[in-house]
């Protein structure tokens, strides 16, 4: 009998998502031609395709990721605005077709199937608040009301060209079509606040449609296409995100821009690289979302270090011991009690600073690679792979209870985090120190020698 593929937990807190910018990632042999131009640094890849992602699946799995997020792959080849805009995928002209520059439906089905075989969910990127010139109705005959519209965010959020509720049936169909026909496992939503219009959060209706579909598929015994994870982008603080896309039972997950600022600095790289308050910021990150201002209490913010809309995390740590400082951030990410996202290339300390022809909001769209180029990259990849696989294998890392013990010993500032998952009886310890130190864990006589700023992860039971 064929062995069933490993399937990751259906608990959203367990997600370790690997984000791929399809157009700049990898060009797979015998795949689609890709684009020739893309907003981003000069002399970097613009011809990425779906077969390039397929070729990287083993690398992504080795890293410990259990999900892949693809930037938009829907047909944008005729979108208004030129090739650089089309290549991003964020201005679709047909939400029910694959962009021929990226590949075919067969390519996508192969990618999804092989990702599932490796125990990884597949998450697509959707833009439900603006489009690049959709002219055809959905397969069921629904259309988009393209009236220029401000969201509840006002002028700060810009004007979209999708008006609700007239567009609701169309985008409910988009959200369910790709799950039911291609077995995708969830969505990332660009500029999600655009669906908050005239005091109503239209994510409520779309989320309900996705939940109902996933429940039906579970009842039918489907193995995949049942997770229904939906994470929104609203580049605001916790209170602003809560007041818009999370309210009234809309989305349950949003990207944690507050948390990113705490541990890896701002999106444009200005100022510090985070951890201004030392290990106090780790304690704050590991506190409940509600303690950090997220509402309602059951939401799950998604923590990240960098993404395709800012500079890379390594840009802040390119000086002495840069891989040590990066290791600290990845360890914090690994122990975060909720979903997390890794950006391709960060596992190798790829840089976006000083990239020719780039701006802070697209500087990180550099060429992808799946092999280390030097010893520094190998050291970092091995560490990131180690902590992310530790996260994958120990549910206490991403759910359960945290106990904090912070103290000073021989001039070292030490933080010990004991994480316990009552459901599985799994227990781990994370040790942080700002210099080399010998640390005893509660109830243990032996000492653990910790190298400064390289957190140590220990399984206790």
N, C-alpha and C positions, 0 to 999 in steps of 0.2 A: 504493500500500500504506500502511495506517495505521501511523504511527510508534509503536513500543512505548513505554510510559511509562518514564521514568528509574527505575531501581531502585537503592536505596542498597546499600552493601556488606553482605554477610552476616557480616562480622566484627563481633562485638558491641562491640568497642572503639570503633567508629565512631558508636555511637548518640548522638544528641542528642535527648532526649525532652522533649516539651512536655506538662506535666501539666495536666489540666483537672479541676476540681471541678464535675461536671456540674450539680448543683443550684444553684450560685451563679454559674455562668459567664455564659451568654447565653441569652435566651429567643428562639427562632426563630419567626418568623411562620408560621402554619398548622401549627405543631407541637403536641405534647402540652401540656397545661395547666401542667405542672410542679407543684411542691408549694407550700404556703402558708407553711410554717415550716421552719426548718433551724437546727441548732446553729451559732451564729456571730454576728457583729455584728448589732445591730439596724439597720433601715433599709438593709439590703443585699439584693440579689436572692436570692430563694428559688425562683424558677420556671424555672430553667434546664432546657433540654431538648436532645435530640440534634440538632434542626434548628439550634439555636444554635451547636453545634460545627461543623456543616456550613458555616454562614455565615462561620466564622472560619478556614477552611482556607487561604485565600490568605494571610492575615496570618501564620499559623503557618509556612507555607512560606517566606515572605519573611524570616522571622527566622532561617532556616537550620536549623530542626529537621528531622530525618528520621524522626521517630516521634512518635506521640501516645499518651499514657496517659490513659484515662478512668477516673475513680473509678467504683465499682460501679454497673452499670446493670441488674442483675438484679432481679426483682420483689421489692420489700420493702414493698409497699403494705399488706400485712396482718401485718407483723412485730410481734411483741410489743414494747411500749415507747413507742408514740405516734409522731406525725408527725415530730417533730424527728429522732428516731432513724431512722425509715423513709426520710426524705429523704437521709440520708447514703449509703444503699445498702449499708452495711457489716453489715446484719443481714437477709440475704435470707430470704424464705419460699418462693421457687422459683428455683432456679439455672438452669432451662431456659426461662425466659420473660423478656422485657424488661419492666421496670417501666412500666406504662401512663402514669405521670406523666412519664416521660422520652421515650417514643416507641414505635415499632413495630419489628418485624423489618425491614420495608422501609426505615425510617429508618436503621437500623444498617447495612444492606447498602449504602445510598446513601453513607453516611458513609465506610465502609470503601473502597468503590470509588473515590470521589473523592479520598480520602487517597492511595490507591495511585497514582492518576493523577498526583498531585503528587510522587510519589517518597517517600511517608511510610508507614512501618509503623504498625499500630494495635495497641496493647497494652491489654488489659482488666485490671481489678482484681478479684482473687479473694480470698475469705475462706474458707479451708478448715479453720479451727479453731473457728469459732463461727457460729451462724446465728440467724435470728429466728423460727423456728417452721416448719421444713419438715415437711410432712405427706405429700407425694406422693413416690412412688419415681421414680427416673430413668427415661428412656425404655426402658432395658434391664432395669428392674425392681430396681435396687439401691437400698438405703436407707441412712440415717444412724443410727449408734448415738449417741444424744444423751445418754449418761451424762455428768454433770459430771466434768471431768477437768483435773487439773493437768498442765502440761507439765514438761519437765526443767528449766525455768527456776524452777519452784517458785512460791511465793506471790507473788513479784515479778511474775510474768507473768499473774496472775489465773487464774480458772477458766474454761475453755472448755466448750462443750457438744457437742463432736465427739470421740468416742473412736475410736482406731485400735487394731488393724487393721480393726475392724468397719465403718468408714466408708470404707475405702480404695478399694473398687471404685466407689463412688458418685462420689468426687472425681476419680478417674482418668478417669471418663466426662465429668465437667464439663470437665476440662482439655483433653480431646481433642475434645469435641463442638463447641465454638465455633471451634476451628481448622479442623476438617474441613468444617463446614457454612457457616461465614461467612468463612473465609480470614483470621482474625485472625493476628497474627504473634508473639504472646507474652503473658506474664502478669506482673503485679505482684501479690505476695501480702502481704496484711495480716497482721500479727502472726504471721509465718511460724514462729516458734519453737513455736507451739502444736502443730505436727506432730511435734515431738520428744518422744516419750512412752516412758516405761519403758526409756530407754537406746537407743531406735531412732529413726533419722531417716527418716520416711516420705516425705520429699521424694525419696529415692532411687528409689522405685517410681514416683512420679508423673513425675519427670523422665525416667525410662526410657520411660514410655508416650508422653510428648510427643516425645522424640527418635525413637522408632520410627515414630510417625506422620509426623513431618516428613521423615524419610528416605524413607518410602514416597511421600509427595507429591512429593518431588524426583525420585524414580525415574519417577514418572508425568508429569513435565514441568510440574508446577504452577509458576506464576510467584510466587505469594504463599502465605502460610500455611505457610511452610517454615522461617522463622527460628528459631522455638522459643525465643526469649529468655524467661528466667524470673528475676525479681529479687525477693528477699525482704526484708521489713522485720523487723528485730530491733534495737531501739533500745539496743544494747549497744556495747561497744568491740570492737576487732578480735578479741581473744582469745575473748570470749564468743560472737560471731557464728561464729567458726571452730569453736568447740566444739559448736555446735548445728547450724544449718541448712546449713553448708558441709561438714560432716564426711561421710566415707564416700561421697563422690561425689554428694551430694545436690544442692543448688542450687550454681550456679557464679557467681552474682552476688548481692550484697546491698548495701543502701544504706550509704554510707560516713559514718556519724555521727561517727567520729573526724576524718575529713577536713573535714567541714562545720564542726566546732568549730574546727579550725585556721584556716580562712580566713574564716568569716563568723559565728563565735560560737555560742552555745548556742541550743537550740530555744526557750527562753523569753525570750531577749533579755537575760538578766542577765549582767553583766560586760562584757567587751570585745567588739568586733566581729571578733575573730580577728586573725591576723598579729601576735600578741604578740612573736614572734621575728623579725619582719621577713621578709626574703627567705629566711631559713633554712626557714620554713614552706613556701614554694613548693618549695624543693628536696626537702623531706620528702614533700610531696604527689606530686611527680613521680617519687619513688623507686618501686621495685617493691612490689606489695602485700605480698610476703613480708617485705620489710624493715620494713614497718609492722605486722607481726604477723598478717597474714592467712594462713590455711592452708586447703587445700593451695596449692601454688605457682601453679596455673593459674586461680585464682579472679579475678574481675573486679569489684571494688567499684565501685558507682555513686555518683559525687560529685554533690552538690546544694548549693544555697545556702539554700533555704527550701522548705517544703511546706505541706500543708493542716493539719498537726498542730502548728504552732508559729507564732511571729511571723515577719513578713516580713523579708527581708534589709535592706530600706531603712529599717526601724525603727531600726537602729543607726547610720544615716548621714544623719539628717535635718537636720543642722546645716550649717555652711558647707562648700561643695565636696562635697556629698553625692553628686552624680552622678560625681565623680572617683573617690571611694572605691568606688562601685559598679562603675565601669568596671574598676577593678583586679580585683575579684572575678570579674567575668564573663570577663576575659581569662585569669585563672588557670584557670577552668573550661574555657575553650575549648582550652587546651593540655594538659588532663588526659589521660594515656595510658590511657583506658578510657571506659566509658559515662558520660554525664552527664544530669542532669535539670534542666530549667527549670520554674519554677512560674508559671502564668499571672499576668500583671500585674506580675511582677518586672521585665520589660523596660521598664515605664513608671515604675518606682520607686513602685508602689502601696504604701500604708502600711496596717498593721493596728493600730499602737499608738494608744491613746486611742479605739478603736472601742467604742461604747456596748454594754453587755450581753455582752461577749465575755470569754473566758478565754484564757490563752496557748495552749491546745491547740486552739482553733478560731478564733482572732482573725483569721487570714489568709483566711478564707472570704468574701472581699469580692466585690462585683459585678465581673464581667469586662467588658473593653472592648477594642476592636481599633484604636482611633485615639488618638493622643496628644492630651492636653488643653491642653498649654502647651509652651513652648520647652524647658524642662528635660526633660520627657518625650520630646520629639522628639530631643533630643541623646542621651539614653540609649538610646532605641530604635535610632537609627542606629548607635551604637557597638556595641551588642549584636548587631544584625544583621550588622554588618561582621565582628566576630570569630567569630561562629558560622558564617557562610558561609565565612570563611577556614578554619576547622576542617573544614568539610564538603569543601572543595576541595583540602585538603592532608593526605594521610594521615599525614605526619610529625607532625602535631599530636596524633593519637590513638594512634599506635603507633610502634615503632622505638626509636631510641637517643637519650638525652639527654646533652649535655655542658654542664657548668656553669662559668661564669667569674664569680666574685663579687669585687669590688674597690671601693675608694674613690677618687673623683676629684673634686678641688675641693669637698670636703665632701659630695658626693653618694654614696650607697650604691647601687651598680649591680650588677645581676645580668643576665648574658646567658645565655640558654638556646639552644643549638644543637640542633635536633631533626632527626634523619635517619631516613628510612624506606628501608632497603636494598631492600625488595621493589619499590618504585616509583621509587627513586632521587630521591625528593622530599626537599628540605632546606629548613628554615625557621629563622628566628631570632626569639626573643622577647626584648625589652629591657625591663627593669624598672629604674626609678630613683625615689628618694624626693624628687627635686627636678629642675628643668630641667637637662639635661645634654647635651653633645655626645659621642656614643659611636661608636667605630670597631669594626666587627666584624672578627673574625679574617680576615686575607687581603684586607681592603678598606682602601683609603686614604681614601675619602670618609667623612665623619662623618654620623651620624644624630642630628638634634636631637630629644630626647625630652622631652615635657612631664611634669613630676613626677607620679607616681602614675597616669599614663595609659599603660599598657604599649603598646609598638609591636610589631606583627607584620610580619615581612618574609619574603617568599619568596625563597630563594637559588637554588634550582633545582628 
